[in-house]
Amino acid sequence: MGKEQFVEVAVVTTSGTYPTSGYNNIPAHQKVRIDLEKADNELKITSIDGWVAQVGGRQIDIDKSYLDNGLSGQFFIDWGPRQGGGGAINE
Amino acid sequence: MNRDLSEALFKDQTKFCSDTTLLLVRSWRVVSASYPSLEVEFFADGRFPIRVKLLCDEWDELPPSIDLLDQNDVPLPRFPQGQGHSVFNNSAHPRTQRPFLCIPGVREYHEHSSHIGDSWDNYKSKSGYDLGGILTRVWSAWKNSQ
């Protein structure tokens, strides 16, 4: 058995940061969604329809693990709503 | 809308303006956050910064009225161009005669004749439609524009 890998993660939103200081130490094979759900609960975010998670400006798949998203080390997840609908057609 | 209540809600929902981690991660700079106005600049590599001004009088009975400015506080004559279905509408808004942001959570969207049936009441109690959420949506749109 190889030694389990960990990542250090903080979730950043306009409702606050989870954890409030420092980072959570999380198994790298764990799905991203699990820590986001903890952040939602802690920050009292009740609906995440249409929200996206980004690391370093790149959107990640929250139903995949940190490893599968190519993430390692220490980083922030930027968690928030995408732009939404409306708009005009630009050619 | 009671002004004191509106101001209290504004202050509560602009606490992120002192969150240095968030501001660093998103490359945001808070110009001012004084009721009823919130002004934040967005920065990104290779782009001119943009200043977003949210006028939040009557918050949250009404959504904020939003305009885009340059760093000298001059309203942009044209908004950035998005690809395909853009939320930046460069036609003159009937009330402001200015380009406008065409997304739910923006006053100009809800009062436009094209969206008169899509009331702000459909959104105001949802997560992601507080002031931070609306600003995040504008930022997201700007990042996807040119």
gemmi code that builds the backbone of each chain (N, CA, C; Angstrom):
import gemmi

chains = {
    "A": [
        ("MET", (0.842, -1.202, 0.000), (0.000, 0.000, 0.000), (0.878, 1.253, 0.000)),
        ("GLY", (0.587, 2.149, -0.930), (1.315, 3.401, -0.945), (0.791, 4.337, 0.131)),
        ("LYS", (1.598, 5.301, 0.456), (1.184, 6.276, 1.460), (0.092, 7.162, 0.871)),
        ("GLU", (-0.974, 7.395, 1.654), (-2.090, 8.188, 1.133), (-1.675, 9.641, 0.947)),
        ("GLN", (-2.095, 10.204, -0.183), (-1.799, 11.600, -0.465), (-2.873, 12.505, 0.128)),
        ("PHE", (-2.457, 13.676, 0.518), (-3.400, 14.667, 1.041), (-3.229, 15.993, 0.294)),
        ("VAL", (-4.296, 16.762, 0.288), (-4.236, 18.126, -0.234), (-4.687, 19.079, 0.870)),
        ("GLU", (-4.264, 20.315, 0.777), (-4.675, 21.336, 1.749), (-5.587, 22.325, 1.026)),
        ("VAL", (-6.826, 22.394, 1.505), (-7.870, 23.096, 0.762), (-8.578, 24.144, 1.618)),
        ("ALA", (-8.800, 25.307, 1.044), (-9.695, 26.302, 1.652), (-10.709, 26.712, 0.593)),
        ("VAL", (-11.957, 26.830, 0.997), (-13.038, 27.190, 0.078), (-13.375, 28.665, 0.270)),
        ("VAL", (-13.333, 29.405, -0.811), (-13.539, 30.851, -0.755), (-14.866, 31.206, -1.423)),
        ("THR", (-15.700, 31.954, -0.716), (-16.978, 32.435, -1.254), (-17.205, 33.865, -0.762)),
        ("THR", (-18.212, 34.528, -1.310), (-18.545, 35.862, -0.794), (-19.338, 35.765, 0.511)),
        ("SER", (-19.689, 34.553, 0.919), (-20.347, 34.359, 2.217), (-19.335, 34.033, 3.308)),
        ("GLY", (-18.071, 33.924, 2.948), (-17.038, 33.610, 3.909), (-16.101, 32.550, 3.367)),
        ("THR", (-15.086, 32.238, 4.166), (-14.088, 31.256, 3.769), (-14.147, 30.077, 4.733)),
        ("TYR", (-14.002, 28.877, 4.164), (-14.031, 27.667, 4.978), (-12.755, 26.865, 4.757)),
        ("PRO", (-11.982, 26.561, 5.786), (-12.164, 27.020, 7.162), (-11.863, 28.514, 7.274)),
        ("THR", (-12.204, 29.085, 8.416), (-12.064, 30.534, 8.552), (-10.601, 30.974, 8.517)),
        ("SER", (-9.701, 30.076, 8.891), (-8.282, 30.376, 8.726), (-7.553, 29.081, 8.391)),
        ("GLY", (-6.496, 29.189, 7.661), (-5.720, 28.013, 7.289), (-6.427, 27.150, 6.255)),
        ("TYR", (-6.107, 25.855, 6.269), (-6.619, 24.936, 5.246), (-7.105, 23.650, 5.909)),
        ("ASN", (-7.989, 22.951, 5.235), (-8.348, 21.603, 5.657), (-7.426, 20.605, 4.970)),
        ("ASN", (-7.003, 19.605, 5.724), (-6.156, 18.543, 5.193), (-7.069, 17.397, 4.751)),
        ("ILE", (-7.115, 17.116, 3.471), (-8.125, 16.218, 2.916), (-7.453, 15.146, 2.052)),
        ("PRO", (-7.906, 13.880, 2.158), (-7.362, 12.844, 1.264), (-7.558, 13.247, -0.198)),
        ("ALA", (-6.517, 13.109, -0.978), (-6.561, 13.574, -2.366), (-7.516, 12.754, -3.232)),
        ("HIS", (-7.871, 11.556, -2.772), (-8.786, 10.731, -3.561), (-10.253, 11.065, -3.270)),
        ("GLN", (-10.488, 11.958, -2.304), (-11.865, 12.297, -1.915), (-12.494, 13.225, -2.966)),
        ("LYS", (-13.792, 13.026, -3.187), (-14.501, 13.910, -4.127), (-14.513, 15.352, -3.597)),
        ("VAL", (-14.364, 16.276, -4.509), (-14.363, 17.700, -4.151), (-15.677, 18.086, -3.490)),
        ("ARG", (-16.760, 17.510, -3.976), (-18.098, 17.854, -3.495), (-18.232, 17.751, -1.975)),
        ("ILE", (-17.532, 16.785, -1.368), (-17.700, 16.545, 0.067), (-17.276, 17.764, 0.884)),
        ("ASP", (-16.134, 18.335, 0.553), (-15.676, 19.506, 1.309), (-16.531, 20.736, 0.990)),
        ("LEU", (-17.015, 20.810, -0.246), (-17.886, 21.937, -0.604), (-19.199, 21.881, 0.178)),
        ("GLU", (-19.708, 20.669, 0.374), (-20.944, 20.540, 1.150), (-20.719, 20.967, 2.607)),
        ("LYS", (-19.539, 20.643, 3.125), (-19.217, 21.104, 4.488), (-19.127, 22.630, 4.522)),
        ("ALA", (-18.530, 23.194, 3.492), (-18.427, 24.658, 3.423), (-19.815, 25.283, 3.330)),
        ("ASP", (-20.683, 24.713, 2.494), (-22.048, 25.239, 2.343), (-22.766, 25.240, 3.692)),
        ("ASN", (-22.607, 24.138, 4.396), (-23.258, 24.000, 5.701), (-22.710, 25.024, 6.701)),
        ("GLU", (-21.410, 25.145, 6.720), (-20.759, 26.060, 7.665), (-21.087, 27.522, 7.352)),
        ("LEU", (-21.161, 27.834, 6.061), (-21.363, 29.227, 5.642), (-22.840, 29.550, 5.385)),
        ("LYS", (-23.694, 28.551, 5.683), (-25.152, 28.729, 5.546), (-25.557, 29.067, 4.108)),
        ("ILE", (-24.926, 28.392, 3.169), (-25.290, 28.519, 1.761), (-26.315, 27.436, 1.476)),
        ("THR", (-27.523, 27.845, 1.102), (-28.625, 26.879, 1.055), (-28.920, 26.319, -0.327)),
        ("SER", (-28.480, 26.997, -1.359), (-28.765, 26.515, -2.705), (-27.561, 26.769, -3.594)),
        ("ILE", (-27.126, 25.723, -4.279), (-25.926, 25.885, -5.105), (-26.229, 25.576, -6.566)),
        ("ASP", (-27.477, 25.707, -6.950), (-27.847, 25.494, -8.353), (-27.054, 26.449, -9.245)),
        ("GLY", (-26.371, 25.892, -10.209), (-25.631, 26.729, -11.144), (-24.313, 27.254, -10.618)),
        ("TRP", (-23.857, 26.744, -9.485), (-22.572, 27.203, -8.944), (-21.434, 26.429, -9.593)),
        ("VAL", (-20.280, 27.067, -9.657), (-19.101, 26.417, -10.216), (-17.928, 26.573, -9.247)),
        ("ALA", (-17.043, 25.568, -9.295), (-15.820, 25.598, -8.473), (-14.633, 25.797, -9.396)),
        ("GLN", (-13.764, 26.701, -8.997), (-12.568, 26.963, -9.801), (-11.331, 26.976, -8.913)),
        ("VAL", (-10.247, 26.507, -9.490), (-8.949, 26.596, -8.820), (-7.992, 27.264, -9.803)),
        ("GLY", (-7.426, 28.376, -9.388), (-6.515, 29.102, -10.266), (-7.151, 29.515, -11.574)),
        ("GLY", (-8.442, 29.794, -11.550), (-9.149, 30.232, -12.749), (-9.650, 29.096, -13.625)),
        ("ARG", (-9.354, 27.865, -13.242), (-9.803, 26.707, -14.032), (-10.969, 26.031, -13.332)),
        ("GLN", (-12.039, 25.800, -14.095), (-13.194, 25.119, -13.516), (-12.872, 23.653, -13.275)),
        ("ILE", (-13.276, 23.150, -12.115), (-13.024, 21.748, -11.785), (-14.352, 21.007, -11.666)),
        ("ASP", (-14.252, 19.699, -11.748), (-15.436, 18.835, -11.654), (-15.591, 18.399, -10.196)),
        ("ILE", (-16.655, 18.872, -9.556), (-16.787, 18.622, -8.118), (-17.182, 17.180, -7.818)),
        ("ASP", (-17.586, 16.438, -8.834), (-17.914, 15.029, -8.617), (-16.719, 14.113, -8.861)),
        ("LYS", (-15.581, 14.718, -9.115), (-14.334, 13.957, -9.205), (-13.457, 14.276, -8.001)),
        ("SER", (-12.440, 13.452, -7.815), (-11.527, 13.675, -6.694), (-10.540, 14.797, -7.031)),
        ("TYR", (-9.808, 15.205, -6.013), (-8.760, 16.207, -6.237), (-7.707, 15.653, -7.200)),
        ("LEU", (-7.373, 14.364, -6.995), (-6.397, 13.732, -7.892), (-6.887, 13.740, -9.328)),
        ("ASP", (-8.148, 13.347, -9.515), (-8.695, 13.279, -10.875), (-8.821, 14.661, -11.519)),
        ("ASN", (-8.879, 15.694, -10.675), (-8.887, 17.060, -11.196), (-7.474, 17.604, -11.390)),
        ("GLY", (-6.485, 16.755, -11.128), (-5.093, 17.173, -11.314), (-4.606, 18.152, -10.273)),
        ("LEU", (-5.212, 18.082, -9.068), (-4.858, 19.036, -8.016), (-3.958, 18.386, -6.968)),
        ("SER", (-3.014, 19.143, -6.484), (-2.141, 18.666, -5.416), (-1.650, 19.862, -4.616)),
        ("GLY", (-1.085, 19.569, -3.455), (-0.514, 20.636, -2.625), (-1.569, 21.462, -1.921)),
        ("GLN", (-1.359, 22.755, -1.908), (-2.194, 23.685, -1.136), (-2.860, 24.671, -2.099)),
        ("PHE", (-4.175, 24.852, -1.966), (-4.872, 25.744, -2.912), (-6.220, 26.202, -2.351)),
        ("PHE", (-6.743, 27.233, -3.016), (-8.089, 27.728, -2.707), (-9.059, 27.232, -3.774)),
        ("ILE", (-10.245, 26.864, -3.359), (-11.335, 26.623, -4.303), (-12.243, 27.854, -4.282)),
        ("ASP", (-12.378, 28.480, -5.428), (-13.284, 29.628, -5.561), (-14.662, 29.082, -5.925)),
        ("TRP", (-15.618, 29.267, -5.039), (-16.933, 28.620, -5.137), (-18.012, 29.682, -5.232)),
        ("GLY", (-18.763, 29.696, -6.335), (-19.792, 30.722, -6.472), (-20.643, 30.522, -7.702)),
        ("PRO", (-21.675, 31.358, -7.837), (-22.591, 31.222, -8.965), (-21.958, 31.662, -10.278)),
        ("ARG", (-22.367, 31.015, -11.357), (-21.938, 31.490, -12.670), (-22.858, 32.615, -13.106)),
        ("GLN", (-22.594, 33.192, -14.270), (-23.243, 34.449, -14.637), (-24.762, 34.383, -14.717)),
        ("GLY", (-25.325, 33.259, -15.140), (-26.774, 33.166, -15.260), (-27.252, 33.559, -16.640)),
        ("GLY", (-28.568, 33.566, -16.804), (-29.158, 33.715, -18.137), (-29.321, 35.134, -18.588)),
        ("GLY", (-30.293, 35.333, -19.466), (-30.517, 36.637, -20.050), (-29.576, 36.867, -21.210)),
        ("GLY", (-29.435, 38.113, -21.624), (-28.432, 38.450, -22.601), (-28.939, 38.706, -23.996)),
        ("ALA", (-27.993, 39.066, -24.829), (-28.274, 39.367, -26.225), (-27.309, 38.556, -27.076)),
        ("ILE", (-27.708, 38.282, -28.299), (-26.835, 37.536, -29.190), (-25.819, 38.480, -29.840)),
        ("ASN", (-24.560, 38.182, -29.653), (-23.512, 38.940, -30.327), (-22.928, 38.101, -31.444)),
        ("GLU", (-22.896, 38.656, -32.619), (-22.341, 37.920, -33.765), (-20.823, 38.002, -33.748)),
    ],
    "B": [
        ("MET", (-39.395, 50.338, 1.142), (-38.369, 49.640, 1.924), (-37.802, 50.582, 2.980)),
        ("ASN", (-37.781, 50.113, 4.207), (-37.223, 50.895, 5.302), (-35.723, 51.103, 5.078)),
        ("ARG", (-35.271, 52.363, 5.123), (-33.876, 52.654, 4.787), (-32.912, 51.994, 5.771)),
        ("ASP", (-33.235, 52.035, 7.055), (-32.339, 51.434, 8.051), (-32.196, 49.936, 7.838)),
        ("LEU", (-33.315, 49.312, 7.511), (-33.293, 47.869, 7.254), (-32.466, 47.556, 6.011)),
        ("SER", (-32.668, 48.356, 4.993), (-31.932, 48.173, 3.743), (-30.431, 48.347, 3.977)),
        ("GLU", (-30.082, 49.363, 4.754), (-28.663, 49.623, 5.031), (-28.053, 48.500, 5.865)),
        ("ALA", (-28.816, 48.009, 6.827), (-28.311, 46.909, 7.667), (-28.052, 45.660, 6.823)),
        ("LEU", (-28.953, 45.393, 5.907), (-28.792, 44.238, 5.024), (-27.580, 44.433, 4.110)),
        ("PHE", (-27.430, 45.653, 3.622), (-26.290, 45.990, 2.771), (-24.982, 45.733, 3.527)),
        ("LYS", (-24.916, 46.215, 4.747), (-23.680, 46.047, 5.532), (-23.391, 44.578, 5.798)),
        ("ASP", (-24.442, 43.835, 6.097), (-24.253, 42.412, 6.374), (-23.749, 41.674, 5.134)),
        ("GLN", (-24.256, 42.055, 3.985), (-23.932, 41.323, 2.752), (-22.700, 41.861, 2.034)),
        ("THR", (-22.070, 42.871, 2.608), (-20.819, 43.353, 2.010), (-19.634, 43.090, 2.937)),
        ("LYS", (-19.828, 42.168, 3.863), (-18.713, 41.811, 4.751), (-17.539, 41.224, 3.962)),
        ("PHE", (-17.855, 40.637, 2.817), (-16.788, 40.049, 2.006), (-15.777, 41.101, 1.558)),
        ("CYS", (-16.166, 42.360, 1.614), (-15.261, 43.429, 1.179), (-14.017, 43.519, 2.061)),
        ("SER", (-14.066, 42.933, 3.246), (-12.884, 42.934, 4.108), (-12.239, 41.552, 4.168)),
        ("ASP", (-12.666, 40.643, 3.311), (-12.098, 39.296, 3.264), (-10.895, 39.317, 2.319)),
        ("THR", (-9.721, 39.495, 2.890), (-8.521, 39.666, 2.064), (-8.214, 38.421, 1.231)),
        ("THR", (-8.580, 37.251, 1.733), (-8.345, 36.022, 0.959), (-9.177, 36.024, -0.311)),
        ("LEU", (-10.459, 36.323, -0.160), (-11.349, 36.379, -1.325), (-10.856, 37.409, -2.339)),
        ("LEU", (-10.511, 38.586, -1.857), (-10.080, 39.658, -2.762), (-8.806, 39.256, -3.507)),
        ("LEU", (-7.937, 38.562, -2.809), (-6.680, 38.114, -3.433), (-6.949, 37.031, -4.476)),
        ("VAL", (-7.755, 36.055, -4.105), (-8.038, 34.938, -5.013), (-8.722, 35.433, -6.280)),
        ("ARG", (-9.614, 36.386, -6.156), (-10.386, 36.853, -7.317), (-9.787, 38.082, -7.999)),
        ("SER", (-8.710, 38.613, -7.434), (-8.118, 39.851, -7.971), (-9.154, 40.965, -8.028)),
        ("TRP", (-9.837, 41.150, -6.920), (-10.813, 42.225, -6.759), (-10.203, 43.325, -5.880)),
        ("ARG", (-10.579, 44.554, -6.147), (-10.213, 45.653, -5.263), (-11.480, 46.430, -4.921)),
        ("VAL", (-11.726, 46.570, -3.648), (-12.919, 47.303, -3.223), (-12.595, 48.793, -3.231)),
        ("VAL", (-13.325, 49.536, -4.042), (-13.140, 50.987, -4.112), (-13.928, 51.651, -2.986)),
        ("SER", (-15.172, 51.245, -2.822), (-15.979, 51.761, -1.722), (-17.140, 50.814, -1.453)),
        ("ALA", (-17.511, 50.777, -0.218), (-18.676, 49.978, 0.183), (-19.408, 50.783, 1.241)),
        ("SER", (-20.108, 51.784, 0.783), (-20.814, 52.687, 1.670), (-22.246, 52.822, 1.168)),
        ("TYR", (-23.175, 52.369, 1.975), (-24.579, 52.358, 1.543), (-25.000, 53.681, 0.949)),
        ("PRO", (-25.644, 53.695, -0.190), (-26.170, 52.540, -0.935), (-25.276, 52.081, -2.085)),
        ("SER", (-23.991, 52.477, -2.067), (-23.149, 52.187, -3.231), (-22.027, 51.209, -2.906)),
        ("LEU", (-21.836, 50.273, -3.801), (-20.726, 49.327, -3.705), (-19.952, 49.386, -5.013)),
        ("GLU", (-18.659, 49.666, -4.920), (-17.828, 49.733, -6.120), (-16.627, 48.819, -5.958)),
        ("VAL", (-16.470, 47.936, -6.923), (-15.391, 46.949, -6.871), (-14.730, 46.890, -8.244)),
        ("GLU", (-13.403, 46.823, -8.251), (-12.678, 46.687, -9.513), (-12.235, 45.244, -9.701)),
        ("PHE", (-12.330, 44.806, -10.945), (-11.873, 43.473, -11.320), (-10.575, 43.597, -12.112)),
        ("PHE", (-9.643, 42.725, -11.803), (-8.378, 42.696, -12.528), (-8.167, 41.300, -13.100)),
        ("ALA", (-7.487, 41.244, -14.236), (-7.101, 39.957, -14.821), (-5.935, 40.198, -15.773)),
        ("ASP", (-5.080, 39.204, -15.886), (-3.915, 39.335, -16.760), (-4.346, 39.672, -18.180)),
        ("GLY", (-3.677, 40.648, -18.753), (-3.907, 40.972, -20.151), (-5.172, 41.765, -20.417)),
        ("ARG", (-5.822, 42.258, -19.357), (-7.064, 43.009, -19.569), (-7.022, 44.328, -18.812)),
        ("PHE", (-7.737, 45.305, -19.368), (-7.906, 46.540, -18.627), (-8.831, 46.257, -17.443)),
        ("PRO", (-8.482, 46.772, -16.274), (-9.394, 46.594, -15.133), (-10.735, 47.249, -15.409)),
        ("ILE", (-11.731, 46.781, -14.728), (-13.058, 47.347, -14.889), (-13.621, 47.629, -13.492)),
        ("ARG", (-14.377, 48.716, -13.392), (-15.007, 49.046, -12.112), (-16.502, 48.785, -12.216)),
        ("VAL", (-17.017, 48.032, -11.265), (-18.442, 47.704, -11.242), (-19.092, 48.483, -10.109)),
        ("LYS", (-20.125, 49.220, -10.458), (-20.819, 50.034, -9.452), (-22.228, 49.494, -9.256)),
        ("LEU", (-22.522, 49.099, -8.029), (-23.852, 48.618, -7.686), (-24.545, 49.691, -6.838)),
        ("LEU", (-25.626, 50.201, -7.337), (-26.430, 51.149, -6.564), (-27.535, 50.350, -5.872)),
        ("CYS", (-27.457, 50.295, -4.554), (-28.285, 49.344, -3.800), (-29.363, 50.028, -2.967)),
        ("ASP", (-29.822, 51.178, -3.420), (-30.952, 51.795, -2.733), (-32.159, 50.859, -2.854)),
        ("GLU", (-32.918, 50.782, -1.821), (-34.097, 49.888, -1.794), (-33.731, 48.398, -1.754)),
        ("TRP", (-32.452, 48.081, -1.478), (-32.063, 46.682, -1.318), (-32.750, 46.098, -0.079)),
        ("ASP", (-33.297, 44.906, -0.110), (-33.363, 44.026, -1.234), (-34.795, 43.948, -1.818)),
        ("GLU", (-35.562, 45.034, -1.567), (-36.868, 45.135, -2.234), (-36.667, 45.221, -3.740)),
        ("LEU", (-35.612, 45.947, -4.122), (-35.206, 46.028, -5.522), (-33.799, 45.463, -5.652)),
        ("PRO", (-33.479, 44.864, -6.802), (-32.094, 44.444, -7.025), (-31.228, 45.660, -7.321)),
        ("PRO", (-29.921, 45.521, -7.243), (-29.071, 46.689, -7.499), (-29.103, 47.118, -8.958)),
        ("SER", (-28.982, 48.430, -9.151), (-28.762, 48.969, -10.490), (-27.254, 48.943, -10.716)),
        ("ILE", (-26.826, 48.382, -11.835), (-25.389, 48.144, -12.025), (-24.881, 48.855, -13.268)),
        ("ASP", (-23.728, 49.512, -13.103), (-23.080, 50.123, -14.254), (-21.609, 49.733, -14.246)),
        ("LEU", (-21.003, 49.790, -15.406), (-19.582, 49.481, -15.562), (-18.835, 50.766, -15.881)),
        ("LEU", (-17.735, 50.979, -15.165), (-16.964, 52.207, -15.290), (-15.507, 51.874, -15.539)),
        ("ASP", (-14.755, 52.882, -15.978), (-13.313, 52.679, -16.009), (-12.755, 53.092, -14.644)),
        ("GLN", (-11.438, 53.024, -14.514), (-10.845, 53.300, -13.204), (-10.884, 54.774, -12.827)),
        ("ASN", (-11.250, 55.619, -13.789), (-11.410, 57.043, -13.478), (-12.860, 57.391, -13.176)),
        ("ASP", (-13.647, 56.370, -12.972), (-15.057, 56.543, -12.617), (-15.915, 57.031, -13.792)),
        ("VAL", (-15.417, 56.835, -14.996), (-16.167, 57.245, -16.197), (-16.942, 56.039, -16.719)),
        ("PRO", (-18.253, 56.188, -16.907), (-19.044, 55.063, -17.439), (-18.521, 54.602, -18.790)),
        ("LEU", (-18.430, 53.294, -18.972), (-17.958, 52.760, -20.247), (-18.987, 53.050, -21.330)),
        ("PRO", (-18.538, 53.575, -22.474), (-19.491, 53.842, -23.553), (-20.064, 52.560, -24.143)),
        ("ARG", (-19.244, 51.505, -24.114), (-19.708, 50.183, -24.556), (-19.241, 49.152, -23.555)),
        ("PHE", (-20.095, 48.168, -23.319), (-19.726, 47.097, -22.408), (-18.895, 46.049, -23.151)),
        ("PRO", (-18.170, 45.204, -22.419), (-17.370, 44.172, -23.086), (-18.259, 43.261, -23.927)),
        ("GLN", (-17.652, 42.647, -24.918), (-18.390, 41.736, -25.782), (-18.184, 40.308, -25.324)),
        ("GLY", (-19.287, 39.628, -25.086), (-19.189, 38.206, -24.790), (-19.294, 37.416, -26.078)),
        ("GLN", (-18.942, 36.155, -26.005), (-19.067, 35.282, -27.167), (-20.471, 34.689, -27.193)),
        ("GLY", (-21.081, 34.671, -28.380), (-22.392, 34.048, -28.523), (-23.441, 34.778, -27.718)),
        ("HIS", (-24.033, 34.075, -26.746), (-25.125, 34.651, -25.974), (-24.542, 35.480, -24.830)),
        ("SER", (-24.373, 36.765, -25.071), (-23.718, 37.629, -24.092), (-24.720, 38.263, -23.144)),
        ("VAL", (-24.305, 38.437, -21.903), (-25.175, 39.120, -20.947), (-24.931, 40.628, -20.959)),
        ("PHE", (-23.937, 41.065, -21.736), (-23.674, 42.493, -21.863), (-24.470, 43.012, -23.054)),
        ("ASN", (-25.462, 43.820, -22.758), (-26.328, 44.325, -23.816), (-25.957, 45.784, -24.109)),
        ("ASN", (-25.467, 46.016, -25.319), (-24.996, 47.352, -25.668), (-26.066, 48.247, -26.287)),
        ("SER", (-27.280, 47.767, -26.318), (-28.340, 48.672, -26.753), (-28.728, 49.571, -25.576)),
        ("ALA", (-29.367, 50.680, -25.877), (-29.711, 51.637, -24.828), (-30.870, 51.101, -23.978)),
        ("HIS", (-30.650, 51.037, -22.686), (-31.731, 50.622, -21.788), (-32.799, 51.717, -21.751)),
        ("PRO", (-34.077, 51.352, -21.748), (-35.138, 52.365, -21.810), (-35.061, 53.428, -20.712)),
        ("ARG", (-34.650, 53.054, -19.516), (-34.601, 54.043, -18.426), (-33.287, 54.817, -18.410)),
        ("THR", (-32.181, 54.083, -18.501), (-30.872, 54.720, -18.318), (-30.279, 55.251, -19.620)),
        ("GLN", (-30.785, 54.741, -20.746), (-30.195, 55.069, -22.061), (-28.733, 54.655, -22.111)),
        ("ARG", (-28.389, 53.656, -21.321), (-27.008, 53.165, -21.235), (-26.993, 51.679, -21.583)),
        ("PRO", (-25.824, 51.150, -22.014), (-25.698, 49.690, -22.077), (-26.044, 49.100, -20.719)),
        ("PHE", (-26.426, 47.852, -20.690), (-26.833, 47.289, -19.406), (-26.504, 45.809, -19.328)),
        ("LEU", (-26.497, 45.337, -18.101), (-26.243, 43.924, -17.838), (-27.562, 43.177, -17.832)),
        ("CYS", (-27.644, 42.168, -18.675), (-28.912, 41.473, -18.879), (-28.895, 40.134, -18.154)),
        ("ILE", (-28.827, 40.201, -16.834), (-28.888, 38.971, -16.035), (-29.817, 39.188, -14.830)),
        ("PRO", (-30.488, 38.113, -14.428), (-31.315, 38.212, -13.223), (-30.464, 38.690, -12.044)),
        ("GLY", (-31.071, 39.519, -11.219), (-30.341, 40.074, -10.082), (-29.864, 41.484, -10.355)),
        ("VAL", (-30.108, 41.957, -11.585), (-29.725, 43.307, -11.968), (-31.013, 44.085, -12.271)),
        ("ARG", (-31.132, 45.277, -11.686), (-32.375, 46.038, -11.807), (-32.766, 46.281, -13.263)),
        ("GLU", (-31.745, 46.597, -14.075), (-32.032, 46.912, -15.481), (-32.622, 45.702, -16.217)),
        ("TYR", (-32.239, 44.518, -15.800), (-32.802, 43.302, -16.406), (-34.288, 43.182, -16.060)),
        ("HIS", (-34.601, 43.279, -14.784), (-35.974, 43.006, -14.337), (-36.976, 44.064, -14.794)),
        ("GLU", (-36.493, 45.293, -15.003), (-37.428, 46.339, -15.416), (-37.518, 46.464, -16.939)),
        ("HIS", (-36.723, 45.671, -17.651), (-36.759, 45.722, -19.117), (-37.996, 44.986, -19.624)),
        ("SER", (-38.579, 45.526, -20.690), (-39.829, 44.946, -21.202), (-39.662, 43.477, -21.620)),
        ("SER", (-38.443, 43.077, -21.990), (-38.211, 41.686, -22.404), (-38.286, 40.712, -21.231)),
        ("HIS", (-38.149, 41.236, -20.010), (-38.078, 40.351, -18.844), (-39.097, 40.725, -17.776)),
        ("ILE", (-40.103, 41.444, -18.192), (-41.051, 41.973, -17.221), (-41.756, 40.842, -16.458)),
        ("GLY", (-41.831, 39.661, -17.085), (-42.468, 38.534, -16.413), (-41.546, 37.775, -15.482)),
        ("ASP", (-40.258, 38.115, -15.520), (-39.274, 37.413, -14.682), (-38.944, 38.303, -13.489)),
        ("SER", (-39.814, 38.249, -12.508), (-39.742, 39.173, -11.375), (-38.530, 38.896, -10.487)),
        ("TRP", (-38.025, 39.960, -9.895), (-36.948, 39.851, -8.904), (-37.382, 38.964, -7.737)),
        ("ASP", (-38.661, 38.937, -7.450), (-39.160, 38.098, -6.354), (-38.868, 36.618, -6.585)),
        ("ASN", (-38.662, 36.244, -7.856), (-38.326, 34.850, -8.150), (-36.925, 34.482, -7.672)),
        ("TYR", (-36.108, 35.484, -7.376), (-34.691, 35.244, -7.095), (-34.240, 35.691, -5.713)),
        ("LYS", (-34.858, 36.716, -5.176), (-34.262, 37.458, -4.071), (-33.960, 36.628, -2.825)),
        ("SER", (-34.680, 35.529, -2.646), (-34.429, 34.738, -1.439), (-33.477, 33.566, -1.692)),
        ("LYS", (-32.974, 33.461, -2.913), (-32.112, 32.329, -3.253), (-30.650, 32.629, -2.945)),
        ("SER", (-29.916, 31.575, -2.573), (-28.472, 31.721, -2.431), (-27.895, 32.110, -3.785)),
        ("GLY", (-26.897, 32.967, -3.743), (-26.282, 33.399, -4.996), (-26.921, 34.651, -5.555)),
        ("TYR", (-27.951, 35.136, -4.876), (-28.565, 36.404, -5.285), (-28.515, 37.422, -4.156)),
        ("ASP", (-27.574, 37.213, -3.237), (-27.250, 38.293, -2.317), (-26.264, 39.202, -3.058)),
        ("LEU", (-25.789, 40.252, -2.407), (-24.933, 41.208, -3.134), (-23.629, 40.565, -3.600)),
        ("GLY", (-23.058, 39.707, -2.754), (-21.832, 39.023, -3.159), (-22.073, 38.091, -4.331)),
        ("GLY", (-23.198, 37.418, -4.313), (-23.535, 36.498, -5.399), (-23.756, 37.229, -6.713)),
        ("ILE", (-24.452, 38.349, -6.648), (-24.704, 39.128, -7.867), (-23.388, 39.671, -8.421)),
        ("LEU", (-22.542, 40.163, -7.526), (-21.238, 40.662, -7.977), (-20.415, 39.526, -8.594)),
        ("THR", (-20.514, 38.346, -8.015), (-19.803, 37.179, -8.563), (-20.298, 36.858, -9.967)),
        ("ARG", (-21.584, 36.986, -10.189), (-22.146, 36.722, -11.525), (-21.624, 37.735, -12.548)),
        ("VAL", (-21.532, 38.995, -12.118), (-20.998, 40.017, -13.024), (-19.530, 39.705, -13.340)),
        ("TRP", (-18.794, 39.325, -12.320), (-17.376, 38.972, -12.501), (-17.231, 37.787, -13.460)),
        ("SER", (-18.077, 36.797, -13.273), (-18.044, 35.622, -14.132), (-18.323, 36.006, -15.588)),
        ("ALA", (-19.292, 36.877, -15.779), (-19.617, 37.335, -17.133), (-18.440, 38.102, -17.731)),
        ("TRP", (-17.832, 38.949, -16.932), (-16.695, 39.738, -17.422), (-15.521, 38.840, -17.808)),
        ("LYS", (-15.297, 37.808, -17.001), (-14.187, 36.884, -17.318), (-14.437, 36.155, -18.638)),
        ("ASN", (-15.704, 35.958, -18.965), (-16.049, 35.248, -20.198), (-16.231, 36.183, -21.389)),
        ("SER", (-15.858, 37.444, -21.183), (-16.005, 38.434, -22.262), (-14.622, 38.846, -22.750)),
        ("GLN", (-14.661, 39.748, -23.736), (-13.392, 40.253, -24.285), (-13.364, 41.769, -24.177)),
    ],
}
model = gemmi.Model(1)
for chain_id, residues in chains.items():
    chain = gemmi.Chain(chain_id)
    for i, (resn, *xyz) in enumerate(residues, 1):
        res = gemmi.Residue()
        res.name, res.seqid = resn, gemmi.SeqId(i, " ")
        for name, pos in zip(("N", "CA", "C"), xyz):
            atom = gemmi.Atom()
            atom.name, atom.element = name, gemmi.Element(name[0])
            atom.pos, atom.b_iso = gemmi.Position(*pos), 0.0
            res.add_atom(atom)
        chain.add_residue(res)
    model.add_chain(chain)
structure = gemmi.Structure()
structure.add_model(model)
structure.setup_entities()
